[in-house]
Amino acid sequence: MNIQSLLEHHGIIRNPFAEEDAQTDPVFKEHCIANAYHPVWDKVYGDPTEPATAIVFGPKGSGKTAMRLQILRHLKKFNRENPTERIFTVAYDDFNPFLDHFSERMSRRATRKPERVLKEWKLWDHMDAILCLAVTKLVDQILKPDLVEDGVARESLSKLDRTASRDLLLLASCYDQSSDGDFVSRWNDLRHHLGYHNFRSKISCWFAIVWCVLVAAAFLYWMFQSPGGGNVDGEGAVTKSVWDYLWLAPVLMLIGALPYLVRLGKTWWAAFQIRRHMRVGKRELGSIRKVLHSIPAKELSSQPLPRYDRTDDRYESLNKFQSVIDRLGYSGTIVLMDRVDEPHMTGGKLELMRLFVWPLLDNKLLKHPGIGFKMMLPQELYRDMERESRDFHERARLDKQNVIPSFQWSGESLYDLARARMMACATEGASPEPKDLFADLEYQRMISAFQSLRVPRHLFRFLYRVLVDHCNRYTDANPEFKIKAETFETVLAVYSREIDSNGL
């Protein structure tokens, strides 16, 4: 018997339980994302006008990624309805590029074992990674307003004064990680879009060139005026020739070029420190030096750059980023963190995930004004977190972070979720429910069974198997459009043993 025939008999045009991953689930993206919510939704989403942190701990398949996508969708809707108080979103869910760059900076001995690499991962590395994502996204919005979502129009850039433009260019010099073409060309395009003129940055270079040309011209003139190599004074003595003073030419040239060389040395040293201490990004030493050298020395001095292993400079850079986007109509920032069990370096192992996540649990960052973190973390981390020291809890202050200790689903909420998916796949006018699929199964027994499955992913897998098992028992010539309770119980018993044996 064909599954589609069974579903069409109940007014369903496509299988609502075929997909398991929210990121690739068309039923969720097209329908359920707007009308199927977990009971803790309000606490996690909060109020966009006051970005706040929420930390959700849940098992695999519980719907953490689905909630992240729902938050992102609602924030996009909020931005459309409030163009002057928009929320800047940062998707912090692909960690492999940052971990790869970070690992390349470690010694070969350290990179052999992931735990050695992750033990060196600090809070400022998280901050650098988040700033990389945020700055790259903002630069794309400015340079490619018609090709990316929420592009920044050319007229809006007039709201940025010279100081804000300089801050954005400094942020881009350190954190822009785009692979679209040459970095220096992209940086100069950004400078032109911002209308940031940097003639003063070239004064020392022009002066050095003019000075060297004048010194060379003076010595050439002297040489032509003394063709014999020496002159005779009034008493008949031969004076020294121009060749005896030729060593003065490079000395004088060096003196004139000294201001330019000093500035060149300072920008090279700053670039070297950035390259060394900003460990999560890709950037060549020469390209950093070129863009830093394009900013006037007075405007570059005392500016916070990621040149040291500390968070102070990162917080100042974060404040500068917030100041820039505030002028562009963003009232806050939301960082959406998810999929910490997927990077190849953590591999879903509890110890490695803890080494990666724990540095980010810092109250100073999580409560930073204007920023909210929505963190979707594996359930195992919460059990480990409860056993942490007092110092850890004082630093994290999780009592202030809207923590959801267990992202659980009741049998009733799972039933409503299954019903919502069936409604999304139903024909116009049809109102199918999960209980309609079964012939002699009591409603309370169904709720109890759903409760034992715990998470949506297990529920969808189970219901899909029930449909397959039922259809395998009948033919198209002699169909049966109601699933027996016996089939339900048999599949449930087998699937429950699989869950227990695999530790899911």
C-alpha positions in Angstrom: 0.0 0.0 0.0 1.3 3.4 -0.9 1.9 5.9 1.9 0.6 8.8 -0.2 -2.7 7.0 -0.7 -3.1 6.7 3.0 -2.4 10.3 3.6 -4.6 11.6 0.8 -7.5 9.6 2.3 -7.1 11.7 5.4 -6.8 15.0 3.4 -3.0 15.3 3.6 -1.2 16.0 0.3 2.4 15.3 1.5 4.1 13.4 4.3 4.4 15.7 7.3 6.9 13.5 9.1 9.4 12.8 6.4 11.9 15.6 7.5 13.8 15.7 10.8 16.1 18.7 10.6 14.6 22.1 10.9 17.2 23.7 8.6 16.1 21.5 5.6 12.5 21.0 6.6 10.1 22.7 4.1 7.0 22.0 6.2 8.6 23.9 9.1 10.0 26.7 7.0 6.8 27.3 5.1 4.1 26.8 7.7 5.1 25.7 11.3 7.7 28.4 11.8 4.9 30.9 12.2 2.3 28.9 14.2 4.0 26.1 16.2 5.9 27.3 19.3 7.3 25.7 22.4 5.7 26.8 25.6 8.9 28.6 26.7 9.0 30.7 23.5 8.1 34.0 25.2 10.9 33.7 27.8 13.5 32.9 25.2 12.5 35.4 22.5 11.9 38.3 25.0 11.4 41.9 23.9 13.5 43.0 20.9 13.5 46.6 22.1 15.4 45.4 25.1 17.8 42.6 23.9 18.4 40.1 26.7 20.3 36.8 27.0 18.6 33.4 27.1 20.3 30.1 27.5 18.4 27.0 26.4 19.7 23.5 27.3 18.0 20.7 25.4 18.7 17.2 24.0 19.3 16.4 20.4 16.2 16.7 18.3 14.3 18.8 20.9 13.8 21.8 18.5 16.6 24.1 19.5 17.5 24.9 15.9 13.9 25.3 15.0 13.5 27.9 17.8 16.6 29.7 16.6 15.1 30.0 13.1 11.8 31.2 14.6 13.7 33.9 16.6 15.4 35.0 13.4 12.1 35.1 11.5 10.4 37.2 14.2 13.4 39.6 14.3 13.2 40.1 10.5 9.5 40.9 10.9 10.3 43.3 13.7 12.9 45.0 11.5 10.4 45.5 8.7 7.8 47.0 11.1 10.4 49.2 12.9 12.9 50.5 10.4 14.3 53.0 12.9 14.7 50.5 15.8 16.0 47.5 13.9 17.9 44.6 15.5 21.2 43.5 14.1 21.4 39.7 14.1 24.6 37.7 14.2 24.4 33.9 13.4 27.1 32.3 15.5 26.5 28.7 14.5 29.4 27.8 12.1 32.5 27.4 14.2 34.7 25.4 11.9 36.3 28.3 10.1 37.2 30.0 13.4 38.5 26.8 15.0 40.6 26.0 11.9 42.3 29.4 11.9 42.8 29.2 15.6 44.3 25.7 15.3 46.8 27.0 12.7 48.2 29.4 15.2 49.0 26.6 17.7 52.1 24.5 17.7 52.1 21.3 15.8 52.2 19.3 19.0 49.1 21.1 20.3 47.1 20.6 17.1 47.4 16.9 17.4 44.8 16.8 20.2 41.7 18.9 20.1 41.6 19.3 23.9 45.0 21.0 23.8 43.7 23.5 21.2 40.4 24.2 23.0 42.1 24.7 26.3 43.7 27.8 24.8 40.4 29.2 23.5 39.5 32.2 25.6 36.6 34.7 26.0 38.4 37.2 23.6 38.5 34.6 20.9 34.7 34.3 21.1 34.4 38.0 21.0 36.8 38.2 18.0 34.7 35.5 16.2 31.4 37.4 16.8 33.0 40.7 15.7 34.2 39.0 12.5 30.7 37.8 11.7 29.1 41.1 12.6 31.6 43.4 10.8 31.7 41.2 7.6 27.9 41.3 7.5 27.8 45.1 7.9 30.4 45.7 5.3 28.5 43.5 2.9 25.3 45.5 3.6 27.2 48.7 2.7 29.1 47.5 -0.4 26.3 45.2 -1.8 23.0 46.7 -0.6 21.1 45.2 -3.5 22.5 41.7 -3.2 22.2 41.1 0.6 19.3 41.3 3.0 18.8 44.6 4.8 21.3 46.5 2.7 22.4 50.0 3.8 21.5 52.6 1.2 24.1 55.2 0.1 22.1 58.0 1.7 22.1 56.3 5.1 25.9 56.5 5.2 25.7 60.3 5.5 24.7 59.7 9.1 28.2 58.5 9.8 30.6 61.3 10.7 34.3 61.1 10.2 34.9 59.5 13.6 32.3 56.8 13.0 33.7 56.1 9.5 37.2 55.8 11.0 35.9 53.4 13.6 34.2 51.2 11.0 37.3 51.2 8.8 39.4 50.1 11.8 36.9 47.4 12.6 37.0 46.2 9.0 40.8 46.2 8.9 40.8 43.7 11.8 37.6 41.7 11.4 36.3 41.8 7.8 36.6 38.1 6.7 35.0 38.3 3.3 36.5 36.2 0.5 35.0 38.4 -2.2 38.2 39.6 -4.0 41.2 41.3 -2.7 41.0 42.6 0.9 42.8 45.9 0.4 40.6 46.7 -2.6 37.5 45.9 -0.6 38.7 48.1 2.2 39.3 51.0 -0.2 35.8 50.5 -1.7 34.4 50.8 1.8 36.5 53.9 2.4 35.1 55.5 -0.8 31.5 54.6 0.1 32.0 56.2 3.5 33.5 59.3 2.0 36.6 59.0 4.2 39.4 61.1 2.7 42.9 60.2 3.9 45.2 62.8 2.3 46.9 63.5 5.6 48.1 59.9 5.8 50.2 60.4 2.7 51.9 63.7 3.8 54.9 61.9 5.4 55.4 59.8 2.3 55.2 62.8 -0.1 57.5 64.8 2.1 60.1 61.9 2.1 59.9 61.6 -1.7 60.3 65.4 -2.3 63.1 65.6 0.3 65.1 62.7 -1.3 64.6 64.2 -4.8 65.9 67.6 -3.6 69.0 66.0 -1.9 69.8 64.0 -5.0 69.3 67.0 -7.2 71.6 69.1 -5.0 74.4 66.6 -5.2 74.0 66.1 -8.9 74.3 69.9 -9.4 77.4 70.0 -7.2 79.0 67.2 -9.3 78.4 68.9 -12.5 79.8 72.2 -11.1 83.0 70.4 -10.1 83.9 68.2 -13.1 87.6 68.1 -12.2 86.9 66.4 -8.9 88.4 69.3 -6.8 88.8 73.0 -6.6 91.8 75.3 -5.9 91.5 77.9 -3.2 93.2 81.3 -3.2 96.4 79.9 -1.6 96.8 77.2 -4.3 95.6 74.3 -2.1 93.2 71.7 -3.6 90.0 71.4 -1.7 88.0 68.2 -1.2 85.8 67.1 -4.1 82.1 66.3 -4.2 83.0 62.6 -4.0 84.4 63.1 -0.5 81.0 64.3 0.7 78.8 61.8 -1.2 78.2 59.8 1.9 76.2 62.7 3.2 73.5 62.1 0.5 72.0 58.9 2.1 72.3 60.4 5.6 70.3 63.5 4.6 67.8 61.3 2.7 67.4 59.2 5.8 66.8 62.2 8.0 64.1 63.5 5.7 62.4 60.2 5.4 62.6 59.5 9.1 59.0 60.6 9.9 57.7 58.2 7.2 59.9 55.4 8.3 58.9 55.8 12.0 55.2 55.7 11.0 55.8 52.7 8.7 57.5 50.9 11.6 54.6 51.7 14.0 51.9 50.4 11.5 54.0 47.3 10.8 54.3 46.6 14.5 50.6 47.1 15.0 49.8 44.8 12.1 52.2 42.2 13.5 50.5 42.3 16.9 47.0 42.0 15.3 48.1 39.1 13.2 49.5 37.4 16.3 46.7 38.0 18.8 43.6 37.9 16.7 43.7 34.2 16.3 40.4 33.3 14.8 40.6 35.2 11.5 42.5 35.0 8.3 44.6 38.1 7.5 48.0 38.7 5.9 50.5 40.9 7.7 51.1 43.1 4.6 47.4 43.7 3.9 46.8 44.8 7.5 49.8 47.2 7.4 48.6 48.7 4.1 45.1 49.6 5.4 46.4 50.8 8.8 48.9 53.0 7.0 46.0 54.6 5.0 44.6 56.1 8.2 46.2 59.3 9.5 48.6 58.8 12.4 46.6 61.1 14.7 43.4 59.3 14.1 45.1 55.9 14.5 46.8 56.6 17.8 45.3 55.2 21.0 42.6 53.3 19.1 41.6 49.9 20.5 42.9 47.1 18.3 43.1 43.3 19.1 46.8 43.6 19.8 46.9 41.8 23.2 45.5 38.7 24.9 42.8 40.6 26.8 39.2 41.5 26.6 39.5 45.3 27.2 40.3 46.1 23.6 37.5 43.8 22.4 34.9 45.5 24.6 36.0 48.9 23.2 35.8 47.5 19.7 32.3 46.2 20.5 31.3 49.6 21.8 32.5 51.2 18.6 30.6 48.7 16.5 27.4 49.4 18.4 27.9 53.1 18.0 28.2 52.7 14.2 25.1 50.5 13.8 23.2 52.8 16.1 23.7 55.6 13.6 22.5 53.3 10.8 19.2 52.6 12.6 19.9 49.6 14.7 18.9 49.8 18.3 20.4 46.5 19.5 22.2 43.3 18.5 21.1 39.7 19.0 23.7 36.9 18.7 22.1 33.5 17.9 24.4 30.6 19.0 23.7 27.0 18.0 25.1 23.7 16.9 28.1 23.7 19.3 28.1 19.8 19.1 28.7 19.8 15.3 32.2 21.3 14.8 34.8 18.6 13.9 37.0 19.7 16.8 34.3 19.1 19.4 32.8 16.1 17.8 29.8 16.2 20.2 32.1 15.2 23.1 31.1 16.7 26.4 34.6 17.6 27.6 35.4 19.4 24.3 32.1 21.2 24.2 32.7 22.4 27.7 36.1 23.8 26.9 34.7 25.7 24.0 31.5 27.1 25.6 32.5 27.8 29.1 34.7 30.9 28.3 31.6 32.6 26.8 29.6 32.3 30.0 30.8 35.6 31.4 28.2 37.9 32.9 30.0 41.1 31.7 29.6 40.0 28.1 26.2 38.4 28.4 24.8 41.5 30.1 26.6 44.0 27.9 24.2 46.8 27.1 22.4 46.6 23.8 23.4 42.9 23.2 21.4 39.8 23.8 22.7 36.2 23.4 20.3 33.4 22.5 22.3 30.3 23.2 21.0 26.8 22.2 23.2 24.3 24.1 23.2 20.5 24.5 21.5 19.1 27.6 24.6 17.4 28.8 26.3 20.8 29.4 23.7 21.8 32.0 24.4 18.7 34.1 28.1 19.5 33.9 27.5 23.1 34.7 25.7 22.3 38.0 28.9 20.6 39.2 31.1 23.7 38.4 32.9 25.7 41.1 31.6 28.7 42.9 34.0 30.9 41.0 32.5 29.8 37.7 28.9 30.6 38.8 30.0 34.0 40.2 31.5 34.8 36.8 28.6 33.5 34.7 25.8 34.7 37.0 23.4 32.3 35.3 20.6 33.4 37.7 20.4 36.6 35.5 20.5 34.9 32.1 17.0 33.5 31.6 18.2 29.9 31.7 15.9 27.1 30.4 17.5 24.1 32.2 15.6 21.5 30.2 13.9 22.1 26.8 11.2 19.5 27.4 8.0 18.7 25.5 4.9 17.2 27.1 2.8 14.6 25.4 0.1 17.2 24.8 2.6 19.7 23.3 4.0 17.0 21.0 0.5 16.1 19.9 -0.2 19.7 19.1 3.1 19.9 17.1 2.2 16.8 15.1 -1.3 18.2 14.5 0.2 21.5 13.3 2.4 19.7 10.8 -0.6 17.7 9.5 -2.7 20.8 9.1 0.2 22.4 7.2 0.2 19.5 4.7 -3.6 19.2 4.5 -5.8 20.1 1.5 -7.9 23.2 1.7 -10.8 22.7 4.1 -9.4 19.6 5.7 -8.5 19.4 9.5 -6.7 16.1 10.1 -5.4 15.2 13.5 -3.0 12.4 14.7 -5.8 10.5 16.4 -7.7 10.3 13.0 -5.0 8.0 11.6 -5.7 5.2 14.1 -8.6 2.9 14.4 -8.7 1.6 18.0 -6.0 3.6 19.8 -7.2 5.6 22.9 -6.3 9.3 23.0 -4.7 9.1 26.5 -2.5 6.1 25.4 -1.3 8.2 22.4 -0.5 11.1 24.6 1.4 8.8 27.0 3.4 7.3 24.1 4.3 10.7 22.7 5.5 11.7 26.2 7.9 8.8 26.3 9.4 9.9 23.0 10.3 13.3 24.6 11.5 15.3 21.6 10.0 16.2 18.2 12.7 14.4 16.2 11.9 11.1 17.8 8.2 11.7 17.4 8.6 12.4 13.6 10.7 9.3 13.1 8.3 7.2 15.1 5.2 8.3 13.2 7.0 7.9 9.9 7.9 4.3 10.8 4.3 3.6 11.9 3.0 4.8 8.5 5.6 2.7 6.7 4.9 -0.4 8.8 1.1 -0.1 8.3 1.4 0.3 4.5 3.7 -2.7 4.3 0.9 -4.8 5.8 -1.6 -4.0 3.0 -1.8 -3.7 -0.8 -3.2 -1.0 -3.0 -5.8 -3.5 -4.2 -7.0 -4.1 -0.6 -6.1 -0.9 1.3 -6.7 -0.2 5.0 -6.9 3.5 5.9 -6.9 3.2 9.7 -3.8 2.1 11.6 -4.3 -0.5 14.2 -3.2 -0.1 17.8 -1.2 -3.3 17.5 1.0 -1.7 14.8 1.4 1.4 16.9 2.5 -0.5 20.0 4.9 -2.8 18.0 6.7 0.0 16.3 6.8 2.0 19.6 8.5 -0.9 21.4 11.1 -1.4 18.7 11.9 2.3 18.4 12.1 2.8 22.2 14.7 0.0 22.5 16.7 1.7 19.7 16.6 5.0 21.6 17.7 3.4 24.8 20.5 1.3 23.2 21.9 4.3 21.4 21.7 6.6 24.4 19.5 9.1 22.6 
